[in-house]
């Protein structure tokens, strides 16, 4: 197999496998853990899953806390 160049990640000179990254950095890129992820990631702390709605992944979207306005209107009625 011909050498396709070196990895574009900082301080890495391994051979490229895909998207300009070596095997290790390509896997991190797929998981959304590289600085430029393949998709927008969840805004919850330390969560690298794909966003589905309003900046959160599916798991954090369904477990989000209730809005203060919704609680106030529910208790007023």
C-alpha positions as CSV (number, residue, x, y, z in Angstrom):
1,X,0.0,0.0,0.0
2,X,1.4,3.4,-0.9
3,X,2.0,6.0,1.7
4,X,-0.7,8.6,1.6
5,X,1.2,11.1,3.8
6,X,1.3,11.7,7.5
7,X,-1.6,12.3,9.9
8,X,-2.9,15.9,10.1
9,X,-3.3,15.8,13.9
10,X,-0.7,17.9,15.8
11,X,2.5,16.1,16.6
12,X,1.6,12.9,14.8
13,X,3.6,11.5,11.8
14,X,1.8,8.2,11.4
15,X,0.5,7.1,8.0
16,X,-2.9,8.3,6.9
17,X,-5.9,5.9,6.9
18,X,-8.9,8.1,6.3
19,X,-9.9,11.8,6.3
20,X,-6.3,12.8,6.7
21,X,-5.9,11.0,10.0
22,X,-3.9,8.0,11.2
23,X,-5.9,5.0,12.5
24,X,-5.9,6.3,16.1
25,X,-6.9,9.8,15.3
26,X,-9.5,8.7,12.7
27,X,-11.2,6.6,15.4
28,X,-11.2,9.6,17.8
29,X,-12.7,11.7,14.9
30,X,-15.4,9.1,14.4
31,X,-16.3,9.3,18.1
32,X,-16.5,13.1,18.0
33,X,-13.4,13.6,20.2
34,X,-11.2,15.5,17.9
35,X,-11.2,19.3,17.8
36,X,-13.1,19.3,14.5
37,X,-15.7,16.5,15.0
38,X,-17.6,14.9,12.1
39,X,-20.8,16.2,13.6
40,X,-22.0,18.7,16.2
41,X,-21.7,17.1,19.6
42,X,-24.0,17.3,22.6
43,X,-23.7,20.4,24.8
44,X,-23.8,18.4,28.0
45,X,-20.5,18.2,29.9
46,X,-18.2,15.4,28.7
47,X,-20.7,14.1,26.2
48,X,-19.5,13.5,22.7
49,X,-22.6,12.0,21.2
50,X,-24.3,13.5,18.1
51,X,-26.8,16.3,18.6
52,X,-30.4,15.5,17.7
53,X,-32.3,18.6,18.9
54,X,-31.5,21.9,20.6
55,X,-27.8,21.1,21.1
56,X,-28.3,17.9,23.0
57,X,-28.0,14.2,22.2
58,X,-31.1,11.9,22.4
59,X,-30.2,10.8,25.9
60,X,-29.8,14.3,27.4
61,X,-32.7,15.6,25.4
62,X,-35.2,13.2,27.1
63,X,-33.5,13.7,30.6
64,X,-33.5,17.5,30.4
65,X,-34.7,19.4,33.5
66,X,-38.2,21.1,33.3
67,X,-38.2,24.7,32.4
68,X,-38.9,27.2,35.3
69,X,-41.8,28.8,33.4
70,X,-43.5,25.4,32.9
71,X,-43.2,24.7,36.6
72,X,-44.6,28.1,37.6
73,X,-47.6,27.8,35.3
74,X,-48.3,24.3,36.5
75,X,-48.3,25.3,40.2
76,X,-50.4,28.4,39.6
77,X,-53.3,26.5,38.1
